[in-house]
Structures are given as structure tokens and as C-alpha cells.
């Protein structure tokens, strides 16, 4: 079973930066799309960024140009660099893996990001 552990969340002022990390169990990235999602209170969980198997990335329009997703296959870790943070980025952030063959989705426990105005 895939295990995911997020870290790096916290409290930051608007305009600041944070880097989230997600450590996965060994080999977890194989044949999986890797993504970061977020969920703000009272809102649906939404895709923030993802890396496809070919290395191409997708971003939500709201974070384009500010967030960067990257992965370290040697360390089974995916990062989300978040710059120019806004109060509307406040949410619980979740790491996600989706197996391209079975559709199995695995989630981390989440890490809270709070951006003050």
C-alpha cells in the first residue's frame, strides 16, 4: 500500500513563500500521476498542480506562474514551491497519486497552509 506524508505547511504573510513536500513509499511514483490538491473550508477539493508520466505539468489557473511542482524520483518525493502567496491560497493541501492502469488514488493526510492578508 502506498504511503504518503506531507510536510512544509504553515503560516505565512501574503506575498511570502512556502515549499510543501510529500514523501512517498519506495517505488510509489511508478506508473502514477503525481498531484497536489487543496481544500478550503466550505469548498470542494481542487487540483492545484500535477506531473504526468511524461514529465509534463498542469496547473490550476489560479496558481500559474506562482507555484511549481517538481519530483525527485531518487528520493520518492514531490515538492510544491509556492511563491507570491495570497490569502485565497489558504487551504489544506494534499498529496495525491493516481495509478494510470487501475485508477487507484492514494492520498496523504494533508498539511495546512494559512496565508494572512
BALOBA-1460 file (C-alpha; in Angstrom, 3 decimals):
// residues 117
<rec num="1" residu="x" x="0.000" y="0.000" z="0.000"/>
<rec num="2" residu="x" x="1.247" y="3.449" z="-0.917"/>
<rec num="3" residu="x" x="2.085" y="5.730" z="1.976"/>
<rec num="4" residu="x" x="2.321" y="9.477" z="1.613"/>
<rec num="5" residu="x" x="3.477" y="12.033" z="4.149"/>
<rec num="6" residu="x" x="3.180" y="15.749" z="3.538"/>
<rec num="7" residu="x" x="5.196" y="18.414" z="5.305"/>
<rec num="8" residu="x" x="6.064" y="22.076" z="4.982"/>
<rec num="9" residu="x" x="2.749" y="23.720" z="5.664"/>
<rec num="10" residu="x" x="2.453" y="26.669" z="7.984"/>
<rec num="11" residu="x" x="1.513" y="30.263" z="8.460"/>
<rec num="12" residu="x" x="2.831" y="32.959" z="6.131"/>
<rec num="13" residu="x" x="2.010" y="36.528" z="5.232"/>
<rec num="14" residu="x" x="0.684" y="37.431" z="1.816"/>
<rec num="15" residu="x" x="3.497" y="37.645" z="-0.700"/>
<rec num="16" residu="x" x="5.537" y="35.045" z="1.119"/>
<rec num="17" residu="x" x="6.645" y="31.600" z="0.070"/>
<rec num="18" residu="x" x="6.360" y="28.040" z="1.289"/>
<rec num="19" residu="x" x="7.557" y="24.723" z="-0.036"/>
<rec num="20" residu="x" x="5.466" y="21.638" z="0.553"/>
<rec num="21" residu="x" x="6.986" y="18.179" z="0.353"/>
<rec num="22" residu="x" x="5.407" y="14.781" z="0.025"/>
<rec num="23" residu="x" x="7.463" y="11.714" z="0.822"/>
<rec num="24" residu="x" x="6.134" y="8.529" z="-0.739"/>
<rec num="25" residu="x" x="6.855" y="4.915" z="-0.056"/>
<rec num="26" residu="x" x="9.606" y="3.462" z="-2.219"/>
<rec num="27" residu="x" x="8.647" y="2.999" z="-5.854"/>
<rec num="28" residu="x" x="5.304" y="4.710" z="-5.361"/>
<rec num="29" residu="x" x="5.759" y="7.026" z="-8.321"/>
<rec num="30" residu="x" x="5.938" y="4.161" z="-10.799"/>
<rec num="31" residu="x" x="3.076" y="4.411" z="-13.297"/>
<rec num="32" residu="x" x="1.367" y="7.122" z="-11.263"/>
<rec num="33" residu="x" x="0.347" y="10.670" z="-11.942"/>
<rec num="34" residu="x" x="1.500" y="12.824" z="-9.022"/>
<rec num="35" residu="x" x="-0.522" y="15.761" z="-7.872"/>
<rec num="36" residu="x" x="-1.207" y="18.358" z="-5.203"/>
<rec num="37" residu="x" x="-4.789" y="19.223" z="-4.317"/>
<rec num="38" residu="x" x="-6.211" y="21.658" z="-1.817"/>
<rec num="39" residu="x" x="-9.432" y="22.121" z="0.044"/>
<rec num="40" residu="x" x="-10.530" y="25.311" z="1.724"/>
<rec num="41" residu="x" x="-13.295" y="25.328" z="4.353"/>
<rec num="42" residu="x" x="-16.692" y="25.025" z="2.720"/>
<rec num="43" residu="x" x="-15.227" y="24.370" z="-0.705"/>
<rec num="44" residu="x" x="-14.594" y="21.324" z="-2.837"/>
<rec num="45" residu="x" x="-11.178" y="19.800" z="-3.124"/>
<rec num="46" residu="x" x="-9.453" y="21.117" z="-6.230"/>
<rec num="47" residu="x" x="-6.411" y="20.237" z="-8.272"/>
<rec num="48" residu="x" x="-3.523" y="22.630" z="-7.770"/>
<rec num="49" residu="x" x="-0.782" y="21.008" z="-9.841"/>
<rec num="50" residu="x" x="0.223" y="17.626" z="-11.201"/>
<rec num="51" residu="x" x="3.030" y="15.879" z="-13.009"/>
<rec num="52" residu="x" x="2.186" y="13.372" z="-15.699"/>
<rec num="53" residu="x" x="4.243" y="10.296" z="-16.526"/>
<rec num="54" residu="x" x="5.949" y="12.129" z="-19.387"/>
<rec num="55" residu="x" x="7.014" y="14.877" z="-17.028"/>
<rec num="56" residu="x" x="4.563" y="17.449" z="-18.320"/>
<rec num="57" residu="x" x="2.869" y="19.541" z="-15.695"/>
<rec num="58" residu="x" x="-0.577" y="21.041" z="-15.272"/>
<rec num="59" residu="x" x="-1.560" y="23.910" z="-13.003"/>
<rec num="60" residu="x" x="-4.776" y="25.468" z="-11.872"/>
<rec num="61" residu="x" x="-5.221" y="28.883" z="-13.475"/>
<rec num="62" residu="x" x="-5.215" y="30.478" z="-10.045"/>
<rec num="63" residu="x" x="-1.648" y="29.353" z="-9.305"/>
<rec num="64" residu="x" x="0.026" y="29.522" z="-12.707"/>
<rec num="65" residu="x" x="3.235" y="31.499" z="-12.563"/>
<rec num="66" residu="x" x="3.350" y="31.297" z="-8.770"/>
<rec num="67" residu="x" x="3.523" y="27.576" z="-7.944"/>
<rec num="68" residu="x" x="5.923" y="24.953" z="-9.253"/>
<rec num="69" residu="x" x="5.578" y="21.205" z="-8.850"/>
<rec num="70" residu="x" x="8.641" y="19.006" z="-9.054"/>
<rec num="71" residu="x" x="9.590" y="15.466" z="-8.203"/>
<rec num="72" residu="x" x="12.713" y="13.712" z="-7.055"/>
<rec num="73" residu="x" x="12.449" y="10.125" z="-8.224"/>
<rec num="74" residu="x" x="15.603" y="9.103" z="-6.384"/>
<rec num="75" residu="x" x="14.047" y="10.192" z="-3.087"/>
<rec num="76" residu="x" x="10.415" y="9.347" z="-3.928"/>
<rec num="77" residu="x" x="9.487" y="12.903" z="-3.050"/>
<rec num="78" residu="x" x="7.365" y="15.530" z="-4.739"/>
<rec num="79" residu="x" x="7.543" y="19.219" z="-3.910"/>
<rec num="80" residu="x" x="5.268" y="22.185" z="-4.388"/>
<rec num="81" residu="x" x="7.077" y="25.506" z="-4.372"/>
<rec num="82" residu="x" x="4.572" y="28.250" z="-3.636"/>
<rec num="83" residu="x" x="5.536" y="31.872" z="-4.200"/>
<rec num="84" residu="x" x="3.621" y="35.132" z="-4.004"/>
<rec num="85" residu="x" x="1.090" y="33.508" z="-1.724"/>
<rec num="86" residu="x" x="-2.340" y="35.064" z="-1.381"/>
<rec num="87" residu="x" x="-4.959" y="34.747" z="1.366"/>
<rec num="88" residu="x" x="-7.095" y="32.758" z="-1.085"/>
<rec num="89" residu="x" x="-4.380" y="30.093" z="-1.151"/>
<rec num="90" residu="x" x="-5.293" y="29.228" z="2.436"/>
<rec num="91" residu="x" x="-6.346" y="25.585" z="2.494"/>
<rec num="92" residu="x" x="-5.430" y="22.074" z="3.485"/>
<rec num="93" residu="x" x="-3.039" y="20.743" z="0.855"/>
<rec num="94" residu="x" x="-2.988" y="17.076" z="-0.070"/>
<rec num="95" residu="x" x="-0.528" y="14.967" z="-1.994"/>
<rec num="96" residu="x" x="-2.138" y="12.530" z="-4.422"/>
<rec num="97" residu="x" x="-1.031" y="9.637" z="-6.599"/>
<rec num="98" residu="x" x="-3.218" y="8.040" z="-9.267"/>
<rec num="99" residu="x" x="-2.289" y="4.723" z="-10.820"/>
<rec num="100" residu="x" x="-2.698" y="5.096" z="-14.576"/>
<rec num="101" residu="x" x="-3.768" y="1.478" z="-15.028"/>
<rec num="102" residu="x" x="-6.106" y="0.787" z="-12.119"/>
<rec num="103" residu="x" x="-7.241" y="4.318" z="-11.353"/>
<rec num="104" residu="x" x="-6.374" y="3.735" z="-7.711"/>
<rec num="105" residu="x" x="-5.985" y="7.042" z="-5.909"/>
<rec num="106" residu="x" x="-3.875" y="7.441" z="-2.789"/>
<rec num="107" residu="x" x="-3.935" y="10.494" z="-0.544"/>
<rec num="108" residu="x" x="-1.722" y="11.926" z="2.120"/>
<rec num="109" residu="x" x="-3.067" y="13.201" z="5.422"/>
<rec num="110" residu="x" x="-2.798" y="16.838" z="4.371"/>
<rec num="111" residu="x" x="-0.856" y="19.857" z="5.542"/>
<rec num="112" residu="x" x="-2.390" y="23.210" z="6.397"/>
<rec num="113" residu="x" x="-1.324" y="26.403" z="4.665"/>
<rec num="114" residu="x" x="-2.582" y="29.687" z="6.077"/>
<rec num="115" residu="x" x="-1.853" y="32.986" z="4.349"/>
<rec num="116" residu="x" x="-2.656" y="36.189" z="6.191"/>
<rec num="117" residu="x" x="-3.527" y="39.443" z="4.443"/>
